[in-house]
Amino acid sequence: MRADVPHDSRQGQKSGNLLEIMQDTDERQEKMRQVAEDSSRAGLQRGNQALYDAVYGCYVEEYFHELLTFERMRSERSGRPFLVMALDFTRIRDLQKRHVSVIATVHALMVLTRTTDIKGWDRDGDILGVIFTEMNSLETDTLQEKLSRNLVKSLPKEQLELIRISFYRFPDDGKPVAPGGPAHFTFYPEYPRKERAKKTALKIKRVMDIVGSIAGIVIFSPFFILIPICIKLTSRGPVLFRQERVGQYEGRFMFLKFRSMYVNNNDNVHKEFVNNLIAKKTPDEAGNNGGRKVFKITNDKRITPVGMILRKTSLDELPQFFNVLKGEMSLIGPRPPIPYELEKYDSWHRRRVLEIKPGITGLWQVMGRSSTTFDEMVRLDLQYASTWSLLLDIKILLKTPWAIVSAKGAY
């Protein structure tokens, strides 16, 4: 990807990038050949060639996704928003009519877009995408109105009504995307591709999770009997603590722990702490911590005496083996956040709940836990996701027992 080339000067390089990608992708070549034959029979051969011509500024899918990823990363760093407009042609079943509609749309976009905007296939032959760089969502109505006004001159009304137009803004003011929502991979097209590339390794990881969680339940079975008894004898309330957490791709699941707090507690204390932690405000520096900065609530009066021991030894985490068995978590991965934590995330923070499945232990747990800042924790999670391998999982698993015994960063 030549992300360092300014958009205005890309035109001379588009053709080379397009030809390289098309030559390397047999499936796309076959699809283009079939569309070309259909268009030729309808006397639209010239238009079909224009559809894939770089002169029109319409990138092929892989390269468009690379540019979209680059724009997202730039926005994460600068905080400047941008828009993506998606034009879905899949409801136009007739390939010739769809081809005419795409050509008319491309011409309309030439008038509507700026030289800094990027046009390309979000899904080859089906969905056309436009990246409006550094643009506010308030301008979406104006854009859609102008596009419709230009298209109505070129397309019949019944055909125009079949084109679905959607707008997505990044960043989206920190509001989490609804699980399974249409914007899930709009700004993260590289994630499905990464999963496909590591399909076999991920299957092996899943087998390791199943075997490891079953082994954990068997090995720690005496604690599954002893801990509930201790909890019941020392405080009123249920043995298990259930809480909604955010998993991979921002899906929700019910997170399990042994209860370590008194019941009917107000979670405002934790909400305030999380807000301050993410906002990088001063952490607790109580004298009994030896002057060390601790990025976690200490001396919490809501925790029971038994709960204090459970947290110190991480035994309260044992029920999460059942989350792993259900496929909601993995043995290794980022810790799953609470929904109200996600609402306070910066745009780049949210990648920690997108790239990989959450886990019981991970780099953060074996690198100091509560002695690291929130940003440092996120960077460790992103480092794990980008360098993930089965060997790395094994290394983290081997380091976890010492992290628990040493209780470094545990409160």
Secondary structure, DSSP 8 states (H G I E B T S, - for coil): --TTS-GGG-HHHHHHHHHHHHHH-HHHHHHHHHHHHHHHHTT-HHHHHHHT-GGGTEE-HHHHHHHHHHHHHHHHHH---EEEEEEE-TT--SHHHHHHHHHHHHHHHHHHS-TT-EEEEEETTTEEEEEETT--GGGHHHHHHHHHHHHTTTS-HHHHTT-EEEEEEES-TT----TT-TTTTTS-THHHHHHHHTHHHHHHHHHHHHHHHHHHHHHTHHHHHHHHHHHHHHSSS-SEEEEEEE-GGG-EEEEEEE--B-SS--THHHHHHHHHHHTT---B--GGGTT--B-S--S-TTB-HHHHHHHHHTGGGTTHHHHHHTTSSEEES-----HHHHTT--TTGGGGGTSS--EEE-HHHHTTGGGS-HHHHHHHHHHHHHH--HHHHHHHHHHHHHHHHHTTT--
